[in-house]
Amino acid sequence: MKENVIQPKIRAIIGLGNPGPKYYRTRHSIGFRILDELAQQYGGVWHEKDEMAYSNIIIGEEPVTLIKPQTFMNSSGKVIPGLLKRGIKAENILVVHDELELPFGSLRFKVGGSHRGHNGLRSIIDVCGKDFIRLRFGIGRPREGEVPIDQYVLAIFKEPQHEVEELISQAIAMLEEVLRNHSI
């Protein structure tokens, strides 16, 4: 049985996605959907500034800033300098993103590691290093020869919508647990 690892306080959660309604329900924008639901549950209001949408909420007694980069995925790291200026270090950041390497329905935390070809993670790592926490939302890989990866991640989930919504709820419960207990 894996013991929980105590982590520094999470001060910012970045949900990865692509801006605009065209991309909202795609696999690549699951981070946006999770943060939108989290903000709604905690009475968060979205504001826009410096190529990002942000919402300040409190979970338990912990204030946290939710961030949705409003650049496209490959430039997600542009939100990091503003966080660093506010004293929010990589270890205080949690990034929610789609993960090809996990089957659909898997939700896992990970600390550090490489980008494994995910351009949003690559952009963030390029700015602040790899020592942030990740909530990986498994989207699985397309079957061989089905479609290229870039088309797959930019496609709407083929799985039943109620399953996607249930996974979003599970992801939120996992985020709440981490914020309350400072451990993964």
N, C-alpha and C positions, 0 to 999 in steps of 0.2 A: 504494500500500500504506500502510495506516494504521500509524503508529508507536505503540508502547505509551506510555501516559502514566503517569508515576510518581505514585503516590498515597500519602497518609499511611497508616500501619498501620491495618488493620481490627482493631478491638478488640471489636466486637459485630456479630453478624448477626441481624437480625430477620426471621423468616419470618411473612408475613401469612396469616391464616386466621380461621376462626370456631371457637370451642371446641365440643367435644362430638362424639360419634361420628356424629350425624346429618349433620354437615357435612364430615367428614374427607376423603372422596373427591371432594368437589366441586371445581370449577375454582377457586373463590375461596380454597380452603385448600391450594393447591399449595405455598405457602411452608412450611406446617407439615410436609407430607410430605417435602420436601427436607431440612429441618432434622432431622426424626426419623431419616432415613436417614444423614445426616452424623454425628449423635450416635452412632448405632449403630456406624458404621464406626470411630469414634475412641474408643470406650469411654465415651462420655458418659452421665451419669446425670441424669435430669430431676428438678428440685426446683420447688416452687411457693412464690411469695412476691409480695406486692403486685400481684395481678392479672396475674401472668405465670408461665410455666414457663420455667426457664432451665437450661442445662447448660454447664459449662466444659470445653473440650477444648483439645488442643494439636495443631496441624497444622504439621509440620516442627518448628520451634522456637518457633512463634508461638502464645501463648495467645489464645483467643477465646471469648467468651461467646455462646452461641446463645440466642435469646429467642423465645418464642411468646406474644404477648399473649393473655391469657385473658378479655379483654373481647370484645365482638363487633367486627367489622371497623371500624365507624364510630368506635370509641374506641381504636384501636391506639396512638395517640400517648401514651396514659397511661403507657407504659413508659419514655418518654424522660426525664422529670425525674430518675429514679433514675440513669440513665446520665450525665446532665449533672453530677449531684452527684459522681459517681466520676471526673470529668474526661474523660469520653468525649464528644467533640464530634461534630457532624454529620459531619465529614469522616472520622471513625473508625468510622462506621456503614455497614453494607451491608444493604439491605432486599431480600428475595426476595418477589416478588409476581406474580400473574397479570396478563396484559396483553392487553386486547381489541384493541389496535391492531396487534398482531403476529399473523400466521397461526399456527395450531397447529404446534408443532414448532420455532418460532424461539426462540432463547435469546440475549439481548443484554444487555450492560452499558450503563449510562447514568449519567452524573454530573449531578445537578441536574435542573431542569425542573419542569414543573407536574404536578399530580395527574391531569389529563385526565379528571376525573370519578370517579377511584378513591377511594372514601371512606377507605380505610385509609391511603393516601398523603396524602390531605388532612389527616387527623388528625395524622400525623407532621409534615408541613410546618408546620401551625399551631403546633406546639410548638418545633421546632428549625430551621425554615427548610428550604430545598430542597437544600442542598449535600452530600447524602449520595449514596453509590453505590447503584445499583439493579441487581439481576439480574432482568430482565423475562422471564417465561415466557409465550410466546405461546399464547393460547387461541383466538384468532380471534373474530370477531363472529358472532352468529347470522344466518342468512339473513333478509332483510327479511320481516317479518310472521310469522316463525317463533315467537318468544317474546320477551317484554320482557327487557331486559338484566338486570334484577335476578333474574329466574327463570333465565336462562341461566347466570350466574356461580354460582348456588347449585345447579346441576344437576351430576350426576356426569358425568365425561367419557364421551362416546359413542364416542370413538376406542378402538381395541383397548388393553387394559390393558398389554400388553407394550410398546407404543409409549410410553405414559406412563411406565412404569418405566425405559425406555431414556433418555428425556429427563431424568428425575430423576438418573440416573447421569451424564449429560453435564453437567447443572447442577452436580453435586458436583465433577466434574473441573475445571470452570471456577472454582468457588470455591477449590478447592485451589491452583490456579495463581495466582490473585490473592493469596492469603494468603502463598504462598511467595515471590512476586516483587514484591509491592507495586506492581503495574502492571496496567492493563486495556487 
